[in-house]
Each structure stands twice: as structure tokens, then as C-alpha cells.
Amino acid sequence: MAGSRQYPDEPSGPFPSPTTTVEDREGRSIEIQSPAGFTDETLEDIVTMYTEFDPTDRAQGIPPTGEARIRNWLEAIGDHSVNVVARHDGNVVAHAMLVPDTDDPSAIEHNGDIEWELAIFVLQAYQRAGIGTVLLENLLGHASEVGITHVWLTVERWNNPAIALYKRVGFESTGTESFEQEMAILLEADGDR
């Protein structure tokens, strides 16, 4: 088993995987994509989204503020993270990622049972429209396809909408800190389907 975190006994899934197009609750056509790495264009699109992101919705210091810090952050995690974006009219309006909880590149390459930390951000104008749910499900589906099985996250304890979303897709509470709730999910490996 990966690390020292607790995970559910049974895997969740299967989940859909990108690319897909859905209509959100506002009637907007949203395309969910999984970019293969951060091309210059994709990186610029995600940087643009984060520069528009309301800093009051930041969690645990991310996303950083300021274009240069945002770019540095994305470039630092880009090589080894698994990413999914939601686009409306070509613009990135939401981004979800899994970042490996290891500094060992060979562990990432061979995946094994390493743990992956989840982060998801939706621009304020697109929140409460169902985009976060679809984005999260597609990220988990894509993760399962590439062999990721152990995913965890922390969320502020008072963020009830986010906690409800995570529980809906199969995350379980695994621990609490004073201000944070830790949650985890066990995914089916692609070969288990």
C-alpha cells in the first residue's frame, strides 16, 4: 500500500476520461481535455486562467498570485503531474491536477503505488454549474488509465460544497488537522476493469 495514509478498502470507478464535451447548468458547452504535458499554448491558457482567479478562493497557498509565480508553479509541477482542463469558447475555465507525492522520478515513471495529491480550481464565473464534478471525474478516469490508484487531498473543513463533491465521487475522510480535512480515494487500475 502506498505511504502511511489510509485508503478505502474498495476501489471507486470506473470514471469517464477526456476528451468529452458537456453542457453545464448555465447551458454553456464545456470541453474537458487532458493535455499531454504543458505545451506552450496550454501553459499560457492555464496561466491566463489563474491570473483571473479570485485570490480569496485560494486554498493552502495555491494557486499562487502574480503571473510570474503562477508560471513558475505550473512549470515546476508540469513535468510529472497529470492534468485535465475545462474549456469554454477555447478559454481554460477550470484546471484539475494530480501531483506525485514523491521526488523520485523513477517511481513516477513506473507509477507503482505512489500517492498522488489532487488539486482542482474552477474560475468563479463557472462555479456551481457542474463543471467541477465533470472535471474531477474525468481526471480520475484519466488517472486510472495511466495506472494511478492512490489519490489524496486536503480541503478546508468549512468548504462544505467541495467536501460534498469529493464524497460524491468516492473520496472518504481519512484524517483531520485543525483547519483541514484529509480525504482519499482508491482507484481501479485500468487493467482491473
VEXZA-583195 format. One record per residue: residue in one letter; x, y, z of N, C-alpha, C, O in turn; chain. Coordinates in steps of 0.2 Angstrom, whole numbers, plus 5000, padded with zeros to 4 digits. Atoms other than C-alpha are relative to their C-alpha. Layout:
N
ATOM resn   nx   ny   nz  cax  cay  caz   cx   cy   cz   ox   oy   oz chain
ATOM    A    X    Y    Z    X    Y    Z    X    Y    Z    X    Y    Z     A
...
This chain:
193
ATOM resn   nx   ny   nz  cax  cay  caz   cx   cy   cz   ox   oy   oz chain
ATOM    M 5004 4994 5000 5000 5000 5000 5004 5006 5000 5010 5006 5003     A
ATOM    A 4996 4994 5001 5006 5017 4996 5000 5004 5007 4995 5005 5010     A
ATOM    G 4999 4995 4995 5013 5028 5010 4997 4998 5007 4995 4992 5008     A
ATOM    S 5003 5001 4993 5005 5029 5028 4993 5002 5000 4990 5002 5005     A
ATOM    R 5007 4998 5000 4988 5036 5023 4996 4994 4999 4997 4989 4997     A
ATOM    Q 5005 5005 5000 4973 5026 5025 4996 5002 4993 4994 5007 4991     A
ATOM    Y 5004 5000 5006 4963 5022 5009 4994 4996 5001 4994 4991 5005     A
ATOM    P 5006 5005 5000 4946 5014 5006 5002 4993 4999 5007 4992 4995     A
ATOM    D 4998 5007 5001 4946 4996 5006 4998 4998 4992 5002 4994 4989     A
ATOM    E 5002 5002 5007 4937 4995 4989 5001 5006 4995 5000 5012 4997     A
ATOM    P 4999 4995 5005 4941 5005 4973 4994 5003 4998 4989 5000 4997     A
ATOM    S 5005 4996 5003 4930 5018 4966 5001 5000 4992 5007 4999 4990     A
ATOM    G 4999 5000 5008 4926 5019 4947 4996 4995 4997 4992 4991 5001     A
ATOM    P 4996 4996 5005 4926 5017 4933 4997 5007 4999 4991 5009 5001     A
ATOM    F 5002 4993 5001 4926 5036 4929 5001 5001 4992 5005 4997 4989     A
ATOM    P 4998 4998 5007 4925 5044 4912 5007 5003 4999 5010 5005 5004     A
ATOM    S 4994 4997 5001 4940 5050 4904 5000 5005 4994 4996 5004 4989     A
ATOM    P 5000 4995 5006 4944 5065 4892 5002 4997 4993 5005 4992 4993     A
ATOM    T 5003 4994 5001 4941 5071 4879 4992 4999 5000 4990 4994 4997     A
ATOM    T 5008 5000 5000 4922 5075 4881 4998 5007 5000 5001 5012 5003     A
ATOM    T 5004 4994 5000 4910 5089 4879 4994 4999 5004 4990 4995 5002     A
ATOM    V 5006 5000 4996 4896 5093 4891 4997 5007 5000 5000 5012 4999     A
ATOM    E 5004 4994 4999 4883 5106 4894 5000 5001 5007 4997 4997 5011     A
ATOM    D 5000 4999 4993 4885 5114 4911 4993 5003 5002 4988 5004 4997     A
ATOM    R 5006 4998 4998 4870 5120 4921 4998 5007 4997 4992 5009 4998     A
ATOM    E 5001 4993 5003 4871 5138 4913 4999 4999 4992 4998 5004 4989     A
ATOM    G 5001 5001 5008 4869 5130 4895 5006 5001 4996 5006 5001 4990     A
ATOM    R 4994 4999 5003 4887 5133 4891 5003 4993 4998 5003 4988 5001     A
ATOM    S 4996 5006 5003 4897 5120 4880 5007 5000 5003 5011 5004 5002     A
ATOM    I 4993 5001 4997 4912 5114 4890 5003 4994 4998 5001 4989 4998     A
ATOM    E 4996 5006 5002 4926 5103 4883 5005 4999 5005 5008 5003 5008     A
ATOM    I 4995 5002 4995 4936 5093 4895 5005 4996 4996 5004 4992 4992     A
ATOM    Q 4994 5003 5004 4953 5089 4889 5006 4998 5005 5006 5001 5010     A
ATOM    S 4994 5001 4997 4969 5081 4895 5006 5001 4996 5008 4997 4992     A
ATOM    P 4994 4998 5004 4984 5090 4888 5005 4995 5002 5007 4993 5007     A
ATOM    A 4994 5004 4999 4999 5079 4885 5005 5004 5002 5009 5007 4997     A
ATOM    G 4995 4995 4998 5011 5089 4895 4997 5007 4999 4992 5008 4997     A
ATOM    F 5001 4993 5000 5011 5108 4896 5003 5002 4993 5009 5005 4994     A
ATOM    T 4998 4996 5006 5013 5114 4878 5000 5007 5002 4997 5009 5006     A
ATOM    D 5000 4993 4999 5017 5132 4877 4993 5003 5000 4992 5007 5004     A
ATOM    E 5007 4997 5000 4999 5136 4872 4996 4998 5006 4993 5002 5009     A
ATOM    T 5004 5002 4995 4991 5126 4885 5003 5003 5007 4999 5005 5011     A
ATOM    L 4997 4996 4995 5003 5133 4898 4998 5007 5001 4995 5009 5006     A
ATOM    E 5003 4993 5000 4998 5151 4893 4993 5000 5002 4991 5005 5005     A
ATOM    D 5007 5000 4999 4980 5146 4893 4998 4999 5008 4994 5002 5011     A
ATOM    I 5001 5002 4993 4981 5139 4911 5003 5006 5004 5000 5008 5009     A
ATOM    V 4997 4994 4996 4992 5154 4917 4995 5006 5000 4993 5009 5005     A
ATOM    T 5006 4995 5001 4978 5166 4910 4995 4998 5005 4992 5003 5008     A
ATOM    M 5006 5001 4995 4965 5157 4920 5002 5001 5007 4998 5004 5010     A
ATOM    Y 4998 4998 4993 4975 5158 4936 5001 5007 5001 5000 5009 5007     A
ATOM    T 5000 4993 4998 4978 5176 4934 4994 5004 5001 4993 5009 5004     A
ATOM    E 5006 4997 4999 4960 5179 4933 4996 4997 5006 4991 4999 5008     A
ATOM    F 5003 5003 4994 4956 5168 4948 5000 5004 5006 5005 5008 5007     A
ATOM    D 5001 4995 4994 4950 5177 4963 5004 4997 5006 5003 4992 5008     A
ATOM    P 4995 5002 4995 4964 5176 4976 4996 4998 5007 4999 4994 5011     A
ATOM    T 5003 5002 4994 4951 5174 4990 4998 4993 5000 4996 4990 5005     A
ATOM    D 5002 5007 5001 4947 5157 4983 5006 4995 5001 5005 4989 4999     A
ATOM    R 4994 5004 5000 4965 5151 4985 4999 4995 5006 4996 4997 5011     A
ATOM    A 5000 5005 4995 4967 5136 4996 5008 4998 5002 5011 4995 4997     A
ATOM    Q 4994 5002 4998 4983 5132 5006 5006 5003 4996 5011 5000 4994     A
ATOM    G 4995 4996 5004 4993 5145 4996 5000 4999 4993 5004 5001 4989     A
ATOM    I 5001 5001 5007 4988 5139 4979 4993 5001 4997 4988 5001 5001     A
ATOM    P 4995 4999 5004 4986 5144 4966 5004 5007 5003 5001 5011 5006     A
ATOM    P 4996 4994 4998 5000 5157 4969 4997 5006 4996 4993 5006 4992     A
ATOM    T 5003 4994 5003 4996 5175 4965 5006 5003 4996 5012 5002 4997     A
ATOM    G 4995 4997 5004 5005 5185 4951 5002 4996 4994 5004 4990 4996     A
ATOM    E 4999 5004 5005 5009 5179 4934 5006 4996 5000 5007 4990 4998     A
ATOM    A 4994 5003 5000 5027 5175 4936 5000 4994 5005 5003 4989 5004     A
ATOM    R 5000 5005 4995 5024 5165 4952 4995 4994 4997 4997 4988 4998     A
ATOM    I 5005 5005 5003 5009 5156 4943 5004 4996 4995 5004 4989 4995     A
ATOM    R 4997 5004 5006 5020 5151 4928 5006 4996 5004 5006 4990 5001     A
ATOM    N 4994 5004 4996 5035 5145 4940 4997 4994 5003 4999 4989 5003     A
ATOM    W 5004 5005 4996 5022 5135 4950 4998 4994 4995 5000 4988 4996     A
ATOM    L 5002 5004 5005 5015 5127 4934 5006 4996 4997 5005 4990 4995     A
ATOM    E 4994 5003 5003 5032 5124 4926 5003 4995 5005 5006 4989 5003     A
ATOM    A 4997 5004 4995 5038 5116 4942 4996 4993 5001 5000 4988 5002     A
ATOM    I 5004 5006 4999 5024 5103 4943 4998 4997 4993 4996 4991 4993     A
ATOM    G 5002 5002 5007 5021 5101 4924 5003 4994 4998 4999 4990 4995     A
ATOM    D 4997 5006 5003 5033 5088 4920 4998 4993 5003 4997 4988 4999     A
ATOM    H 5003 5006 4997 5026 5075 4932 4993 4999 5002 4991 4994 5004     A
ATOM    S 5007 5000 4998 5009 5080 4935 4995 4997 4995 4997 4997 4989     A
ATOM    V 5005 5002 5005 4993 5073 4927 4995 5006 5000 4992 5008 5006     A
ATOM    N 5004 4994 5001 4982 5087 4921 4994 4999 4996 4994 4996 4991     A
ATOM    V 5006 5000 5004 4964 5090 4915 4998 5007 5000 4998 5010 5005     A
ATOM    V 5002 4994 5000 4957 5106 4909 4993 5000 4997 4991 4996 4994     A
ATOM    A 5007 4998 5003 4939 5113 4905 5001 5006 4996 5003 5011 4999     A
ATOM    R 5000 4994 5004 4937 5125 4891 4993 5002 4998 4989 4998 4997     A
ATOM    H 5006 4997 5003 4923 5136 4886 5002 5006 4995 5006 5010 4997     A
ATOM    D 4998 4996 5005 4925 5145 4870 5007 5001 4999 5010 5006 4997     A
ATOM    G 4993 5000 5001 4943 5140 4869 5004 5002 5006 5010 5001 5006     A
ATOM    N 4997 4997 4994 4947 5148 4886 5000 4994 5005 4995 4991 5006     A
ATOM    V 5000 5004 4994 4953 5137 4901 4996 5003 5005 4997 5009 5007     A
ATOM    V 5004 4997 4995 4940 5140 4914 5000 4996 5007 4998 4998 5012     A
ATOM    A 4999 5005 4994 4945 5125 4926 5006 4996 4999 5007 4994 4993     A
ATOM    H 4994 5004 5000 4960 5115 4930 5000 4995 5006 4999 4998 5011     A
ATOM    A 5000 5005 4994 4962 5099 4940 5007 4996 4998 5009 4995 4993     A
ATOM    M 4993 5004 5001 4979 5090 4943 5001 4995 5005 4998 4996 5011     A
ATOM    L 4997 5005 4995 4987 5076 4952 5007 5001 5000 5011 5001 4994     A
ATOM    V 4993 4999 5000 5004 5079 4958 5003 4994 5004 5001 4993 5010     A
ATOM    P 4998 5006 4997 5015 5064 4963 5003 5002 5007 5006 5007 5008     A
ATOM    D 4998 4999 4993 5019 5063 4982 5007 4997 5001 5008 4993 5006     A
ATOM    T 4994 5003 4999 5037 5058 4979 5005 5005 4995 5003 5008 4991     A
ATOM    D 4995 4997 5004 5053 5066 4972 5004 4996 4996 5009 4998 4992     A
ATOM    D 4997 5005 5004 5059 5050 4964 4997 4999 4993 4992 4996 4992     A
ATOM    P 5003 5001 5007 5057 5051 4945 4999 4993 4998 4994 4992 4994     A
ATOM    S 5001 5006 5002 5059 5033 4943 4993 4997 5003 4990 4993 5000     A
ATOM    A 5007 5002 4997 5044 5030 4955 4994 5003 4996 4989 4999 4995     A
ATOM    I 5005 4997 5004 5034 5042 4945 4999 4996 4993 4994 4995 4991     A
ATOM    E 5000 5003 5007 5039 5034 4928 4997 4993 5001 4993 4991 4996     A
ATOM    H 5003 5007 4999 5034 5016 4935 4994 5000 5004 4991 4995 5005     A
ATOM    N 5006 4999 4996 5020 5023 4945 4999 4996 5006 4999 4999 5012     A
ATOM    G 5001 5004 4994 5018 5008 4957 4995 5002 5004 4989 5004 5002     A
ATOM    D 5005 4998 4995 5009 5013 4972 5001 5006 5003 5000 5007 5009     A
ATOM    I 4998 4994 4998 5015 5030 4974 4993 5004 5001 4988 5003 4998     A
ATOM    E 5006 4996 4999 5002 5043 4981 5000 5006 4996 5005 5009 4994     A
ATOM    W 5000 4995 5004 4996 5057 4971 4995 5005 5003 4989 5003 5005     A
ATOM    E 5004 4995 4997 4989 5074 4978 4996 5003 4995 4998 5005 4990     A
ATOM    L 5004 4997 5004 4974 5081 4970 4999 5008 5002 4998 5010 5007     A
ATOM    A 5002 4993 4999 4970 5100 4967 4996 5001 4994 4997 4999 4989     A
ATOM    I 5005 4998 5005 4956 5107 4957 4998 5007 5001 4996 5010 5007     A
ATOM    F 5002 4993 5000 4951 5125 4953 4996 5002 4995 4997 5000 4989     A
ATOM    V 5005 4998 5005 4936 5132 4944 5000 5008 5001 4998 5010 5006     A
ATOM    L 5001 4992 5000 4935 5151 4939 4993 5001 5003 4988 4998 5002     A
ATOM    Q 5006 4999 4996 4922 5159 4950 4994 5001 4995 4988 4998 4997     A
ATOM    A 5006 4999 5004 4910 5163 4935 4998 4993 4997 4992 4993 4995     A
ATOM    Y 5002 5007 5003 4910 5144 4931 4998 4996 5006 4997 4990 5005     A
ATOM    Q 5001 5004 4994 4907 5138 4949 4993 4999 5001 4988 5002 4998     A
ATOM    R 5007 5002 4999 4891 5129 4954 4996 4999 4994 4990 5000 4994     A
ATOM    A 5004 5002 5007 4887 5124 4936 5002 4993 4998 5000 4991 4993     A
ATOM    G 4999 5007 5002 4893 5106 4937 5006 4998 4997 5008 4993 4996     A
ATOM    I 4993 5001 5004 4910 5109 4929 5005 4996 5005 5008 4992 5002     A
ATOM    G 4995 5003 4995 4920 5104 4945 4999 4992 5000 5004 4988 5000     A
ATOM    T 5001 5007 4999 4911 5087 4946 5002 4996 4993 5006 4991 4994     A
ATOM    V 4998 5003 5006 4914 5083 4927 5007 5000 5000 5010 4995 4997     A
ATOM    L 4992 4999 5000 4932 5089 4928 5003 4995 5005 5008 4991 5003     A
ATOM    L 4998 5004 4995 4935 5079 4944 5000 4992 4997 5004 4988 4998     A
ATOM    E 5001 5007 5003 4928 5063 4936 5004 4998 4995 5007 4992 4994     A
ATOM    N 4996 5002 5006 4937 5064 4920 5008 5000 5002 5012 4996 5000     A
ATOM    L 4993 5001 4997 4954 5067 4930 5001 4994 5003 5006 4990 5002     A
ATOM    L 4999 5006 4997 4951 5052 4940 5000 4994 4995 5003 4989 4995     A
ATOM    G 5000 5005 5005 4946 5042 4924 5007 5000 4996 5010 4994 4995     A
ATOM    H 4994 5000 5003 4962 5048 4916 5006 4997 5004 5010 4993 5002     A
ATOM    A 4995 5003 4996 4972 5044 4931 5000 4992 5000 5005 4989 5000     A
ATOM    S 5001 5007 5000 4965 5026 4931 5003 4997 4994 5007 4992 4994     A
ATOM    E 4997 5003 5006 4970 5024 4913 5008 5000 5000 5011 4996 4997     A
ATOM    V 4993 5000 5000 4988 5029 4917 5003 4996 5006 5009 4996 5007     A
ATOM    G 4998 5004 4994 4989 5017 4932 5000 5003 5007 5003 5000 5011     A
ATOM    I 5000 4997 4994 4987 5029 4946 4994 4997 5004 4988 4996 5002     A
ATOM    T 5005 5003 4995 4977 5021 4961 4999 5003 5006 4994 5003 5009     A
ATOM    H 5000 4997 4994 4981 5031 4976 5000 5007 5000 5005 5010 4998     A
ATOM    V 5001 4992 5000 4974 5049 4977 4998 5002 5006 4993 5000 5010     A
ATOM    W 5002 4997 4993 4973 5060 4992 4999 5008 4999 5002 5010 4994     A
ATOM    L 5001 4993 5000 4968 5078 4995 4999 5003 5007 4997 4999 5012     A
ATOM    T 5002 4996 4994 4966 5091 5009 4995 5005 4998 4996 5008 4993     A
ATOM    V 5004 4995 5001 4952 5103 5010 4998 5003 5006 4998 5000 5012     A
ATOM    E 5002 4996 4994 4947 5117 5022 4994 4997 5003 4989 4996 4999     A
ATOM    R 5006 5004 4997 4935 5109 5034 4993 5004 4999 4988 5000 5000     A
ATOM    W 5006 4996 5001 4922 5123 5031 4998 5000 4993 4993 5003 4992     A
ATOM    N 5002 5000 5008 4922 5120 5012 4995 4995 4999 4997 4990 4996     A
ATOM    N 5005 5005 5000 4906 5110 5013 4998 4998 4993 4997 4992 4991     A
ATOM    P 5002 5002 5007 4902 5111 4994 5006 4995 4997 5004 4991 4994     A
ATOM    A 4994 5004 5002 4920 5104 4990 5000 4993 5003 5000 4988 5000     A
ATOM    I 5001 5007 4997 4918 5090 5003 4995 4996 4997 4996 4990 4996     A
ATOM    A 5006 5004 5003 4901 5085 4996 5002 4997 4993 5000 4992 4992     A
ATOM    L 4997 5003 5006 4909 5084 4979 5004 4994 5000 5003 4989 4997     A
ATOM    Y 4995 5005 5000 4923 5074 4984 4997 4993 5003 4998 4988 5000     A
ATOM    K 5003 5006 4997 4912 5062 4994 4995 4997 4994 4995 4990 4994     A
ATOM    R 5004 5003 5005 4900 5060 4979 5004 4996 4995 5001 4991 4992     A
ATOM    V 4996 5004 5005 4914 5053 4968 5004 4995 5003 5007 4990 5000     A
ATOM    G 4997 5006 4997 4920 5041 4981 5006 5002 5005 5009 4997 5008     A
ATOM    F 4995 4999 4995 4933 5050 4992 4997 4999 5007 4991 5000 5008     A
ATOM    E 5002 5001 4993 4932 5046 5011 5005 5004 5004 5011 5005 5003     A
ATOM    S 4996 4996 4995 4938 5056 5026 5005 4995 5003 5003 4990 5005     A
ATOM    T 4995 5005 4997 4954 5049 5032 5004 5003 5006 5008 5000 5010     A
ATOM    G 4996 4997 4994 4961 5062 5045 4998 5007 5000 4996 5010 4995     A
ATOM    T 5001 4993 4999 4959 5080 5051 5006 5003 5003 5009 5000 5008     A
ATOM    E 4996 4995 4997 4970 5094 5055 4996 5005 5003 4990 5004 5002     A
ATOM    S 5004 4995 4997 4964 5109 5064 4996 5004 4995 4990 5005 4996     A
ATOM    F 5004 4996 5005 4959 5118 5048 4998 4996 4994 4995 4998 4989     A
ATOM    E 5000 5004 5006 4960 5104 5035 4997 4993 5001 4997 4990 5007     A
ATOM    Q 5003 5007 5000 4950 5088 5031 5004 4996 4995 5005 4998 4989     A
ATOM    E 4997 5004 5005 4961 5075 5023 4995 4994 4997 4991 4991 5001     A
ATOM    M 5004 5005 5003 4952 5063 5011 5004 4996 4995 5009 4998 4992     A
ATOM    A 4997 5004 5004 4957 5049 5000 4996 4995 4996 4990 4994 4998     A
ATOM    I 5004 5004 5004 4951 5038 4986 5005 4994 4997 5011 4996 4996     A
ATOM    L 4996 5005 5003 4957 5021 4979 4997 4999 4993 4991 4998 4993     A
ATOM    L 5003 5001 5007 4955 5019 4960 5001 4994 4997 5006 4990 5000     A
ATOM    E 4999 5006 5004 4953 5004 4949 5006 5002 4995 5006 5007 4992     A
ATOM    A 4995 4999 5005 4969 5002 4939 4997 4998 4993 4992 4994 4993     A
ATOM    D 5003 5001 5007 4965 5002 4920 4999 4992 4999 4994 4990 4996     A
ATOM    G 5000 5007 5001 4969 4983 4920 4994 4996 5004 4993 4991 5002     A
ATOM    D 5005 5003 4995 4956 4980 4934 4993 5000 4997 4988 4997 5000     A
ATOM    R 5007 4999 5002 4941 4984 4923 4997 4994 4996 4992 4994 4993     A
